[in-house]
Amino acid sequence: MLNLLIILVVIALIAGALGFTGIAAGAATLAKIVFALMLIGIVILLILAFMGVAVIF
């Protein structure tokens, strides 16, 4: 997820610098969504870790 987030941020920055504002806005919106999902996942894993639940991947 972090790789996807970094790629989307880079795309948004490059597209914004080149003047493609629509693409930059879309990539930034997707990056915000991925960031929120990643934060939610981290918080859930931390809560489960503090409760002592073994999470197996």
N, C-alpha and C positions, 0 to 999 in steps of 0.2 A: 504494500500500500504506500509505503514511503517512496518507493521508486516512482510510482504513478504520480504521486503528489509533486515530486521534484520535476518530473517531465512536464506536467501541466503548468507549473509555475514558469519554467524556462520558455515554454511555448507562448505563454501569455506575455512575458517580458519581450521576447523577440518580435512577436506580432504587434505589440504596442509600439515598439521602437520603429518598426517599419510602416506604421500607420494603418494597420489592419485592426481597427478598433472593435469591429464585430467579433472577429476571431479571438482577440485578446479578452474581450468581456466574457465570451463563452468559456474559454479555457480557465479564466479566473473563477468563474462560477463553479465549474466542475472541480477545481482545486479546493474551493471552500467546502464543497460537499464531501470530497474525499477526506479532507482534514477533519471535518466534524465526525465522520464515521470512524476514523482512526482514533480520535480522542475518546469516543464512546466505547470502542473496543478496549482501549487501554484502561479506562476507568473500570469497566466490568471485570477485566482480568485482575486488577489490583484488589477489587472488592472480594473476588473469589480467593485470591491469595491470602488476604487477611483472615478470611473465614476458615482457611485450612483445606479448601477443596482442591484436590489434585486435578489440574487441567492437563490432559494428554493431547498432544497434537499429532 
